[in-house]
Amino acid sequence: MNLIHLIGAGIAVIAGIGAGIGIGIATGGASQAISRQPDAFGKIMPVFFLGVALAEATAIYGFVMAILIWTTQSS
């Protein structure tokens, strides 16, 4: 397998780092917002889950791209 393809697959997996940071920031912000205004829990949580889902999607896309790069070059 070509070294360049392995490097490309590794870079694609790095997208998971950004997703982890984004989810951490979102969780911290939601926790602070709920602790300051517990009555707003119902309004905060749907927006929080939407943000987490979008951040996690980037990690999944990076992982899928890494798998595609790896499998197409191994044959």
C-alpha contacts under 8 A as a table, 3 or more apart, distances in Angstrom:
res1	aa1	res2	aa2	distance
1	M	5	H	7.37
1	M	6	L	7.64
1	M	73	Q	6.28
1	M	74	S	6.03
2	N	5	H	5.52
2	N	6	L	6.76
2	N	73	Q	7.62
3	L	6	L	5.14
3	L	7	I	6.30
4	I	7	I	5.11
4	I	8	G	6.18
5	H	8	G	4.97
5	H	9	A	6.18
5	H	69	I	6.66
5	H	70	W	7.15
5	H	73	Q	7.23
6	L	9	A	5.10
6	L	10	G	6.21
6	L	69	I	7.94
6	L	70	W	7.00
7	I	10	G	5.04
7	I	11	I	6.20
8	G	11	I	5.12
8	G	12	A	6.24
8	G	66	A	7.46
8	G	69	I	7.53
9	A	12	A	5.07
9	A	13	V	6.42
9	A	65	M	7.16
9	A	66	A	4.23
9	A	67	I	7.28
9	A	69	I	5.96
9	A	70	W	6.54
10	G	13	V	5.19
10	G	14	I	6.55
10	G	66	A	6.86
11	I	14	I	5.14
11	I	15	A	7.46
12	A	15	A	5.89
12	A	62	G	4.77
12	A	63	F	6.58
12	A	65	M	6.32
12	A	66	A	5.43
13	V	16	G	5.94
13	V	59	A	7.42
13	V	62	G	5.23
13	V	63	F	5.30
13	V	66	A	6.14
14	I	17	I	5.52
14	I	18	G	7.40
14	I	62	G	7.34
15	A	18	G	5.43
15	A	19	A	6.58
15	A	58	T	6.50
15	A	59	A	5.22
15	A	62	G	5.41
15	A	63	F	7.80
16	G	19	A	5.02
16	G	20	G	6.18
16	G	56	E	7.89
16	G	58	T	7.21
16	G	59	A	4.27
16	G	60	I	7.59
16	G	62	G	6.98
16	G	63	F	7.69
17	I	20	G	5.13
17	I	21	I	6.30
17	I	59	A	7.73
18	G	21	I	5.16
18	G	22	G	6.08
18	G	55	A	7.95
18	G	59	A	7.61
19	A	22	G	5.03
19	A	23	I	6.06
19	A	55	A	4.99
19	A	56	E	5.56
19	A	58	T	6.46
19	A	59	A	5.69
20	G	23	I	5.22
20	G	24	G	6.12
20	G	55	A	7.88
20	G	56	E	7.81
21	I	24	G	5.09
21	I	25	I	6.21
22	G	25	I	5.20
22	G	26	A	6.14
22	G	52	V	7.66
22	G	55	A	6.18
23	I	26	A	5.04
23	I	27	T	6.01
23	I	51	G	7.72
23	I	52	V	5.54
23	I	55	A	6.47
23	I	56	E	7.65
24	G	27	T	5.15
24	G	28	G	6.14
25	I	28	G	5.16
25	I	29	G	6.15
26	A	29	G	5.15
26	A	30	A	6.08
26	A	48	F	6.63
26	A	51	G	7.14
26	A	52	V	7.10
27	T	30	A	5.16
27	T	31	S	6.04
27	T	48	F	7.41
28	G	31	S	5.13
28	G	32	Q	6.20
29	G	32	Q	5.18
29	G	33	A	6.10
30	A	33	A	5.06
30	A	34	I	6.07
30	A	44	I	6.73
30	A	45	M	7.46
30	A	48	F	6.58
31	S	34	I	5.25
31	S	35	S	6.08
32	Q	35	S	5.12
32	Q	36	R	6.19
33	A	36	R	5.24
33	A	37	Q	6.11
33	A	38	P	7.84
33	A	44	I	7.69
34	I	37	Q	5.09
34	I	38	P	4.83
34	I	39	D	7.67
34	I	40	A	6.57
34	I	41	F	5.80
34	I	44	I	7.43
35	S	38	P	5.77
37	Q	40	A	5.65
37	Q	41	F	7.56
38	P	41	F	5.62
39	D	42	G	7.47
40	A	43	K	5.37
40	A	44	I	6.16
41	F	44	I	5.20
41	F	45	M	6.08
42	G	45	M	5.89
42	G	46	P	7.28
43	K	46	P	6.41
43	K	47	V	7.22
44	I	47	V	5.57
44	I	48	F	6.13
45	M	48	F	4.86
45	M	49	F	6.11
46	P	49	F	5.23
46	P	50	L	6.24
47	V	50	L	5.13
47	V	51	G	6.26
48	F	51	G	5.20
48	F	52	V	6.23
49	F	52	V	5.04
49	F	53	A	6.07
50	L	53	A	5.14
50	L	54	L	6.27
51	G	54	L	5.20
51	G	55	A	6.15
52	V	55	A	5.10
52	V	56	E	6.01
53	A	56	E	5.13
53	A	57	A	6.13
54	L	57	A	5.10
54	L	58	T	6.89
55	A	58	T	5.62
55	A	59	A	7.13
56	E	59	A	5.22
56	E	60	I	6.41
57	A	60	I	5.04
57	A	61	Y	6.15
58	T	61	Y	5.10
58	T	62	G	6.23
59	A	62	G	5.13
59	A	63	F	6.18
60	I	63	F	5.05
60	I	64	V	6.10
61	Y	64	V	5.15
61	Y	65	M	6.13
62	G	65	M	5.13
62	G	66	A	6.21
63	F	66	A	5.10
63	F	67	I	6.30
64	V	67	I	5.10
64	V	68	L	6.15
65	M	68	L	5.01
65	M	69	I	6.10
66	A	69	I	5.16
66	A	70	W	6.09
67	I	70	W	5.07
67	I	71	T	5.98
68	L	71	T	5.27
68	L	72	T	5.98
69	I	72	T	5.51
69	I	73	Q	6.26
70	W	73	Q	5.48
70	W	74	S	6.18
71	T	74	S	5.21
71	T	75	S	6.81
72	T	75	S	6.01
